[in-house]
Amino acid sequence: MRDITEEQARQIRGGASLYSNSAAYTVDLVNQSIGTTLQGLMTQYQARAVEQFRMSLGSSR
């Protein structure tokens, strides 16, 4: 295996950090979308629960 130059080493390190940054960014995006989705589901669930509760009381308007 031949020695790599300092410049090549710098490029390799740069590529690795670029990759880890984009991976972190992707994880961040996924977490955000999961959070939003969960909020949406909870809101729907609450609305439905309230609706059913009202109906069971017999005051559905």
PDB file of N, CA, C and O in Angstrom, chain B, residues numbered from 101:
ATOM      1  N   MET B 101       0.848  -1.186   0.000  1.00  0.00           N
ATOM      2  CA  MET B 101       0.000   0.000   0.000  1.00  0.00           C
ATOM      3  C   MET B 101       0.883   1.236   0.000  1.00  0.00           C
ATOM      4  O   MET B 101       1.776   1.377   0.836  1.00  0.00           O
ATOM      5  N   ARG B 102       0.624   2.131  -0.951  1.00  0.00           N
ATOM      6  CA  ARG B 102       1.489   3.310  -1.013  1.00  0.00           C
ATOM      7  C   ARG B 102       0.969   4.418  -0.103  1.00  0.00           C
ATOM      8  O   ARG B 102      -0.221   4.512   0.199  1.00  0.00           O
ATOM      9  N   ASP B 103       1.910   5.242   0.314  1.00  0.00           N
ATOM     10  CA  ASP B 103       1.537   6.351   1.192  1.00  0.00           C
ATOM     11  C   ASP B 103       0.659   7.354   0.453  1.00  0.00           C
ATOM     12  O   ASP B 103       0.854   7.606  -0.736  1.00  0.00           O
ATOM     13  N   ILE B 104      -0.297   7.915   1.160  1.00  0.00           N
ATOM     14  CA  ILE B 104      -1.109   8.952   0.536  1.00  0.00           C
ATOM     15  C   ILE B 104      -0.560  10.319   0.934  1.00  0.00           C
ATOM     16  O   ILE B 104       0.029  10.485   2.002  1.00  0.00           O
ATOM     17  N   THR B 105      -0.763  11.271   0.068  1.00  0.00           N
ATOM     18  CA  THR B 105      -0.253  12.618   0.342  1.00  0.00           C
ATOM     19  C   THR B 105      -1.130  13.292   1.390  1.00  0.00           C
ATOM     20  O   THR B 105      -2.249  12.856   1.661  1.00  0.00           O
ATOM     21  N   GLU B 106      -0.602  14.356   1.969  1.00  0.00           N
ATOM     22  CA  GLU B 106      -1.350  15.121   2.967  1.00  0.00           C
ATOM     23  C   GLU B 106      -2.652  15.648   2.358  1.00  0.00           C
ATOM     24  O   GLU B 106      -3.697  15.663   3.009  1.00  0.00           O
ATOM     25  N   GLU B 107      -2.565  16.080   1.097  1.00  0.00           N
ATOM     26  CA  GLU B 107      -3.742  16.617   0.400  1.00  0.00           C
ATOM     27  C   GLU B 107      -4.831  15.545   0.274  1.00  0.00           C
ATOM     28  O   GLU B 107      -6.009  15.815   0.507  1.00  0.00           O
ATOM     29  N   GLN B 108      -4.421  14.329  -0.098  1.00  0.00           N
ATOM     30  CA  GLN B 108      -5.390  13.234  -0.231  1.00  0.00           C
ATOM     31  C   GLN B 108      -6.016  12.905   1.122  1.00  0.00           C
ATOM     32  O   GLN B 108      -7.218  12.659   1.220  1.00  0.00           O
ATOM     33  N   ALA B 109      -5.190  12.903   2.153  1.00  0.00           N
ATOM     34  CA  ALA B 109      -5.688  12.615   3.498  1.00  0.00           C
ATOM     35  C   ALA B 109      -6.724  13.663   3.894  1.00  0.00           C
ATOM     36  O   ALA B 109      -7.753  13.344   4.490  1.00  0.00           O
ATOM     37  N   ARG B 110      -6.436  14.924   3.550  1.00  0.00           N
ATOM     38  CA  ARG B 110      -7.348  16.018   3.868  1.00  0.00           C
ATOM     39  C   ARG B 110      -8.677  15.817   3.134  1.00  0.00           C
ATOM     40  O   ARG B 110      -9.746  16.047   3.701  1.00  0.00           O
ATOM     41  N   GLN B 111      -8.605  15.388   1.877  1.00  0.00           N
ATOM     42  CA  GLN B 111      -9.815  15.153   1.086  1.00  0.00           C
ATOM     43  C   GLN B 111     -10.640  14.018   1.688  1.00  0.00           C
ATOM     44  O   GLN B 111     -11.866  14.098   1.768  1.00  0.00           O
ATOM     45  N   ILE B 112      -9.942  12.959   2.108  1.00  0.00           N
ATOM     46  CA  ILE B 112     -10.635  11.808   2.694  1.00  0.00           C
ATOM     47  C   ILE B 112     -11.341  12.227   3.983  1.00  0.00           C
ATOM     48  O   ILE B 112     -12.504  11.890   4.206  1.00  0.00           O
ATOM     49  N   ARG B 113     -10.617  12.969   4.828  1.00  0.00           N
ATOM     50  CA  ARG B 113     -11.218  13.436   6.082  1.00  0.00           C
ATOM     51  C   ARG B 113     -12.396  14.354   5.800  1.00  0.00           C
ATOM     52  O   ARG B 113     -13.430  14.273   6.463  1.00  0.00           O
ATOM     53  N   GLY B 114     -12.237  15.229   4.811  1.00  0.00           N
ATOM     54  CA  GLY B 114     -13.312  16.145   4.438  1.00  0.00           C
ATOM     55  C   GLY B 114     -14.535  15.380   3.988  1.00  0.00           C
ATOM     56  O   GLY B 114     -15.658  15.708   4.371  1.00  0.00           O
ATOM     57  N   GLY B 115     -14.319  14.363   3.177  1.00  0.00           N
ATOM     58  CA  GLY B 115     -15.427  13.548   2.688  1.00  0.00           C
ATOM     59  C   GLY B 115     -16.140  12.851   3.825  1.00  0.00           C
ATOM     60  O   GLY B 115     -17.367  12.761   3.833  1.00  0.00           O
ATOM     61  N   ALA B 116     -15.374  12.358   4.787  1.00  0.00           N
ATOM     62  CA  ALA B 116     -15.966  11.654   5.923  1.00  0.00           C
ATOM     63  C   ALA B 116     -16.818  12.594   6.757  1.00  0.00           C
ATOM     64  O   ALA B 116     -17.920  12.234   7.172  1.00  0.00           O
ATOM     65  N   SER B 117     -16.310  13.807   7.007  1.00  0.00           N
ATOM     66  CA  SER B 117     -17.083  14.735   7.829  1.00  0.00           C
ATOM     67  C   SER B 117     -18.314  15.209   7.069  1.00  0.00           C
ATOM     68  O   SER B 117     -19.365  15.451   7.663  1.00  0.00           O
ATOM     69  N   LEU B 118     -18.176  15.341   5.754  1.00  0.00           N
ATOM     70  CA  LEU B 118     -19.320  15.724   4.924  1.00  0.00           C
ATOM     71  C   LEU B 118     -20.392  14.653   5.052  1.00  0.00           C
ATOM     72  O   LEU B 118     -21.580  14.948   5.181  1.00  0.00           O
ATOM     73  N   TYR B 119     -19.946  13.407   5.013  1.00  0.00           N
ATOM     74  CA  TYR B 119     -20.883  12.285   5.102  1.00  0.00           C
ATOM     75  C   TYR B 119     -21.572  12.262   6.462  1.00  0.00           C
ATOM     76  O   TYR B 119     -22.789  12.096   6.545  1.00  0.00           O
ATOM     77  N   SER B 120     -20.796  12.429   7.515  1.00  0.00           N
ATOM     78  CA  SER B 120     -21.406  12.366   8.846  1.00  0.00           C
ATOM     79  C   SER B 120     -22.336  13.549   9.073  1.00  0.00           C
ATOM     80  O   SER B 120     -23.351  13.421   9.757  1.00  0.00           O
ATOM     81  N   ASN B 121     -21.992  14.711   8.498  1.00  0.00           N
ATOM     82  CA  ASN B 121     -22.882  15.865   8.621  1.00  0.00           C
ATOM     83  C   ASN B 121     -24.198  15.598   7.917  1.00  0.00           C
ATOM     84  O   ASN B 121     -25.265  15.907   8.446  1.00  0.00           O
ATOM     85  N   SER B 122     -24.124  15.021   6.716  1.00  0.00           N
ATOM     86  CA  SER B 122     -25.356  14.768   5.971  1.00  0.00           C
ATOM     87  C   SER B 122     -26.170  13.675   6.654  1.00  0.00           C
ATOM     88  O   SER B 122     -27.400  13.694   6.611  1.00  0.00           O
ATOM     89  N   ALA B 123     -25.486  12.724   7.283  1.00  0.00           N
ATOM     90  CA  ALA B 123     -26.198  11.670   8.012  1.00  0.00           C
ATOM     91  C   ALA B 123     -26.934  12.280   9.201  1.00  0.00           C
ATOM     92  O   ALA B 123     -28.094  11.959   9.456  1.00  0.00           O
ATOM     93  N   ALA B 124     -26.249  13.158   9.922  1.00  0.00           N
ATOM     94  CA  ALA B 124     -26.869  13.822  11.069  1.00  0.00           C
ATOM     95  C   ALA B 124     -28.053  14.659  10.606  1.00  0.00           C
ATOM     96  O   ALA B 124     -29.090  14.714  11.269  1.00  0.00           O
ATOM     97  N   TYR B 125     -27.884  15.308   9.462  1.00  0.00           N
ATOM     98  CA  TYR B 125     -28.945  16.145   8.892  1.00  0.00           C
ATOM     99  C   TYR B 125     -30.167  15.294   8.552  1.00  0.00           C
ATOM    100  O   TYR B 125     -31.306  15.677   8.820  1.00  0.00           O
ATOM    101  N   THR B 126     -29.902  14.134   7.955  1.00  0.00           N
ATOM    102  CA  THR B 126     -30.991  13.223   7.580  1.00  0.00           C
ATOM    103  C   THR B 126     -31.741  12.750   8.821  1.00  0.00           C
ATOM    104  O   THR B 126     -32.972  12.738   8.844  1.00  0.00           O
ATOM    105  N   VAL B 127     -30.999  12.364   9.843  1.00  0.00           N
ATOM    106  CA  VAL B 127     -31.617  11.907  11.091  1.00  0.00           C
ATOM    107  C   VAL B 127     -32.482  13.019  11.673  1.00  0.00           C
ATOM    108  O   VAL B 127     -33.584  12.781  12.169  1.00  0.00           O
ATOM    109  N   ASP B 128     -31.950  14.252  11.599  1.00  0.00           N
ATOM    110  CA  ASP B 128     -32.668  15.416  12.093  1.00  0.00           C
ATOM    111  C   ASP B 128     -33.995  15.583  11.362  1.00  0.00           C
ATOM    112  O   ASP B 128     -35.039  15.793  11.980  1.00  0.00           O
ATOM    113  N   LEU B 129     -33.937  15.486  10.036  1.00  0.00           N
ATOM    114  CA  LEU B 129     -35.146  15.631   9.214  1.00  0.00           C
ATOM    115  C   LEU B 129     -36.171  14.561   9.566  1.00  0.00           C
ATOM    116  O   LEU B 129     -37.359  14.844   9.721  1.00  0.00           O
ATOM    117  N   VAL B 130     -35.685  13.322   9.690  1.00  0.00           N
ATOM    118  CA  VAL B 130     -36.581  12.208  10.009  1.00  0.00           C
ATOM    119  C   VAL B 130     -37.242  12.440  11.363  1.00  0.00           C
ATOM    120  O   VAL B 130     -38.445  12.233  11.519  1.00  0.00           O
ATOM    121  N   ASN B 131     -36.446  12.872  12.340  1.00  0.00           N
ATOM    122  CA  ASN B 131     -37.001  13.131  13.671  1.00  0.00           C
ATOM    123  C   ASN B 131     -38.067  14.213  13.618  1.00  0.00           C
ATOM    124  O   ASN B 131     -39.114  14.097  14.254  1.00  0.00           O
ATOM    125  N   GLN B 132     -37.791  15.274  12.850  1.00  0.00           N
ATOM    126  CA  GLN B 132     -38.766  16.360  12.720  1.00  0.00           C
ATOM    127  C   GLN B 132     -40.063  15.841  12.124  1.00  0.00           C
ATOM    128  O   GLN B 132     -41.147  16.142  12.623  1.00  0.00           O
ATOM    129  N   SER B 133     -39.950  15.059  11.055  1.00  0.00           N
ATOM    130  CA  SER B 133     -41.170  14.589  10.393  1.00  0.00           C
ATOM    131  C   SER B 133     -41.930  13.607  11.274  1.00  0.00           C
ATOM    132  O   SER B 133     -43.161  13.584  11.256  1.00  0.00           O
ATOM    133  N   ILE B 134     -41.209  12.795  12.046  1.00  0.00           N
ATOM    134  CA  ILE B 134     -41.877  11.870  12.968  1.00  0.00           C
ATOM    135  C   ILE B 134     -42.640  12.674  14.015  1.00  0.00           C
ATOM    136  O   ILE B 134     -43.785  12.357  14.339  1.00  0.00           O
ATOM    137  N   GLY B 135     -42.000  13.713  14.540  1.00  0.00           N
ATOM    138  CA  GLY B 135     -42.650  14.567  15.533  1.00  0.00           C
ATOM    139  C   GLY B 135     -43.922  15.177  14.990  1.00  0.00           C
ATOM    140  O   GLY B 135     -44.959  15.156  15.652  1.00  0.00           O
ATOM    141  N   THR B 136     -43.847  15.723  13.784  1.00  0.00           N
ATOM    142  CA  THR B 136     -45.006  16.355  13.156  1.00  0.00           C
ATOM    143  C   THR B 136     -46.117  15.343  12.934  1.00  0.00           C
ATOM    144  O   THR B 136     -47.286  15.619  13.202  1.00  0.00           O
ATOM    145  N   THR B 137     -45.742  14.168  12.442  1.00  0.00           N
ATOM    146  CA  THR B 137     -46.730  13.120  12.182  1.00  0.00           C
ATOM    147  C   THR B 137     -47.425  12.706  13.471  1.00  0.00           C
ATOM    148  O   THR B 137     -48.647  12.559  13.507  1.00  0.00           O
ATOM    149  N   LEU B 138     -46.644  12.518  14.526  1.00  0.00           N
ATOM    150  CA  LEU B 138     -47.229  12.121  15.804  1.00  0.00           C
ATOM    151  C   LEU B 138     -48.184  13.180  16.322  1.00  0.00           C
ATOM    152  O   LEU B 138     -49.254  12.858  16.839  1.00  0.00           O
ATOM    153  N   GLN B 139     -47.799  14.447  16.184  1.00  0.00           N
ATOM    154  CA  GLN B 139     -48.675  15.534  16.630  1.00  0.00           C
ATOM    155  C   GLN B 139     -49.994  15.483  15.873  1.00  0.00           C
ATOM    156  O   GLN B 139     -51.067  15.616  16.462  1.00  0.00           O
ATOM    157  N   GLY B 140     -49.900  15.287  14.561  1.00  0.00           N
ATOM    158  CA  GLY B 140     -51.093  15.204  13.727  1.00  0.00           C
ATOM    159  C   GLY B 140     -51.996  14.062  14.155  1.00  0.00           C
ATOM    160  O   GLY B 140     -53.213  14.218  14.247  1.00  0.00           O
ATOM    161  N   LEU B 141     -51.389  12.913  14.416  1.00  0.00           N
ATOM    162  CA  LEU B 141     -52.164  11.742  14.830  1.00  0.00           C
ATOM    163  C   LEU B 141     -52.834  11.974  16.176  1.00  0.00           C
ATOM    164  O   LEU B 141     -53.996  11.618  16.367  1.00  0.00           O
ATOM    165  N   MET B 142     -52.100  12.571  17.108  1.00  0.00           N
ATOM    166  CA  MET B 142     -52.660  12.834  18.428  1.00  0.00           C
ATOM    167  C   MET B 142     -53.836  13.794  18.327  1.00  0.00           C
ATOM    168  O   MET B 142     -54.852  13.611  18.997  1.00  0.00           O
ATOM    169  N   THR B 143     -53.697  14.812  17.494  1.00  0.00           N
ATOM    170  CA  THR B 143     -54.775  15.789  17.315  1.00  0.00           C
ATOM    171  C   THR B 143     -56.015  15.099  16.771  1.00  0.00           C
ATOM    172  O   THR B 143     -57.124  15.324  17.255  1.00  0.00           O
ATOM    173  N   GLN B 144     -55.822  14.259  15.761  1.00  0.00           N
ATOM    174  CA  GLN B 144     -56.939  13.502  15.176  1.00  0.00           C
ATOM    175  C   GLN B 144     -57.585  12.613  16.232  1.00  0.00           C
ATOM    176  O   GLN B 144     -58.808  12.551  16.352  1.00  0.00           O
ATOM    177  N   TYR B 145     -56.741  11.930  16.989  1.00  0.00           N
ATOM    178  CA  TYR B 145     -57.225  10.999  18.004  1.00  0.00           C
ATOM    179  C   TYR B 145     -58.053  11.733  19.053  1.00  0.00           C
ATOM    180  O   TYR B 145     -59.125  11.275  19.448  1.00  0.00           O
ATOM    181  N   GLN B 146     -57.536  12.887  19.500  1.00  0.00           N
ATOM    182  CA  GLN B 146     -58.246  13.671  20.508  1.00  0.00           C
ATOM    183  C   GLN B 146     -59.593  14.138  19.978  1.00  0.00           C
ATOM    184  O   GLN B 146     -60.603  14.064  20.678  1.00  0.00           O
ATOM    185  N   ALA B 147     -59.606  14.624  18.730  1.00  0.00           N
ATOM    186  CA  ALA B 147     -60.844  15.109  18.126  1.00  0.00           C
ATOM    187  C   ALA B 147     -61.874  13.982  18.065  1.00  0.00           C
ATOM    188  O   ALA B 147     -63.050  14.181  18.371  1.00  0.00           O
ATOM    189  N   ARG B 148     -61.414  12.800  17.668  1.00  0.00           N
ATOM    190  CA  ARG B 148     -62.314  11.655  17.548  1.00  0.00           C
ATOM    191  C   ARG B 148     -62.833  11.236  18.926  1.00  0.00           C
ATOM    192  O   ARG B 148     -64.012  10.918  19.084  1.00  0.00           O
ATOM    193  N   ALA B 149     -61.950  11.239  19.908  1.00  0.00           N
ATOM    194  CA  ALA B 149     -62.338  10.841  21.260  1.00  0.00           C
ATOM    195  C   ALA B 149     -63.379  11.802  21.813  1.00  0.00           C
ATOM    196  O   ALA B 149     -64.364  11.380  22.420  1.00  0.00           O
ATOM    197  N   VAL B 150     -63.162  13.089  21.603  1.00  0.00           N
ATOM    198  CA  VAL B 150     -64.112  14.101  22.079  1.00  0.00           C
ATOM    199  C   VAL B 150     -65.461  13.900  21.400  1.00  0.00           C
ATOM    200  O   VAL B 150     -66.513  13.973  22.037  1.00  0.00           O
ATOM    201  N   GLU B 151     -65.408  13.645  20.090  1.00  0.00           N
ATOM    202  CA  GLU B 151     -66.631  13.428  19.313  1.00  0.00           C
ATOM    203  C   GLU B 151     -67.420  12.238  19.867  1.00  0.00           C
ATOM    204  O   GLU B 151     -68.631  12.323  20.070  1.00  0.00           O
ATOM    205  N   GLN B 152     -66.721  11.138  20.104  1.00  0.00           N
ATOM    206  CA  GLN B 152     -67.384   9.933  20.610  1.00  0.00           C
ATOM    207  C   GLN B 152     -67.942  10.162  22.014  1.00  0.00           C
ATOM    208  O   GLN B 152     -69.015   9.668  22.361  1.00  0.00           O
ATOM    209  N   PHE B 153     -67.205  10.908  22.796  1.00  0.00           N
ATOM    210  CA  PHE B 153     -67.653  11.212  24.157  1.00  0.00           C
ATOM    211  C   PHE B 153     -68.951  12.020  24.104  1.00  0.00           C
ATOM    212  O   PHE B 153     -69.901  11.744  24.837  1.00  0.00           O
ATOM    213  N   ARG B 154     -68.969  13.014  23.229  1.00  0.00           N
ATOM    214  CA  ARG B 154     -70.175  13.843  23.062  1.00  0.00           C
ATOM    215  C   ARG B 154     -71.355  12.986  22.616  1.00  0.00           C
ATOM    216  O   ARG B 154     -72.469  13.135  23.117  1.00  0.00           O
ATOM    217  N   MET B 155     -71.096  12.089  21.670  1.00  0.00           N
ATOM    218  CA  MET B 155     -72.169  11.241  21.153  1.00  0.00           C
ATOM    219  C   MET B 155     -72.704  10.339  22.259  1.00  0.00           C
ATOM    220  O   MET B 155     -73.908  10.097  22.347  1.00  0.00           O
ATOM    221  N   SER B 156     -71.809   9.848  23.093  1.00  0.00           N
ATOM    222  CA  SER B 156     -72.248   8.960  24.172  1.00  0.00           C
ATOM    223  C   SER B 156     -73.085   9.733  25.190  1.00  0.00           C
ATOM    224  O   SER B 156     -73.926   9.150  25.875  1.00  0.00           O
ATOM    225  N   LEU B 157     -72.857  11.033  25.288  1.00  0.00           N
ATOM    226  CA  LEU B 157     -73.670  11.862  26.176  1.00  0.00           C
ATOM    227  C   LEU B 157     -74.994  12.212  25.511  1.00  0.00           C
ATOM    228  O   LEU B 157     -75.931  12.670  26.166  1.00  0.00           O
ATOM    229  N   GLY B 158     -75.057  11.992  24.203  1.00  0.00           N
ATOM    230  CA  GLY B 158     -76.289  12.245  23.471  1.00  0.00           C
ATOM    231  C   GLY B 158     -76.447  13.697  23.067  1.00  0.00           C
ATOM    232  O   GLY B 158     -77.552  14.155  22.778  1.00  0.00           O
ATOM    233  N   SER B 159     -75.338  14.417  23.049  1.00  0.00           N
ATOM    234  CA  SER B 159     -75.425  15.825  22.648  1.00  0.00           C
ATOM    235  C   SER B 159     -74.554  16.083  21.432  1.00  0.00           C
ATOM    236  O   SER B 159     -73.743  17.009  21.423  1.00  0.00           O
ATOM    237  N   SER B 160     -74.722  15.263  20.410  1.00  0.00           N
ATOM    238  CA  SER B 160     -73.903  15.448  19.211  1.00  0.00           C
ATOM    239  C   SER B 160     -74.497  16.572  18.370  1.00  0.00           C
ATOM    240  O   SER B 160     -75.637  16.482  17.914  1.00  0.00           O
ATOM    241  N   ARG B 161     -73.720  17.625  18.170  1.00  0.00           N
ATOM    242  CA  ARG B 161     -74.206  18.746  17.350  1.00  0.00           C
ATOM    243  C   ARG B 161     -73.292  18.890  16.158  1.00  0.00           C
ATOM    244  O   ARG B 161     -73.500  19.770  15.323  1.00  0.00           O
TER     245      ARG B 161
END
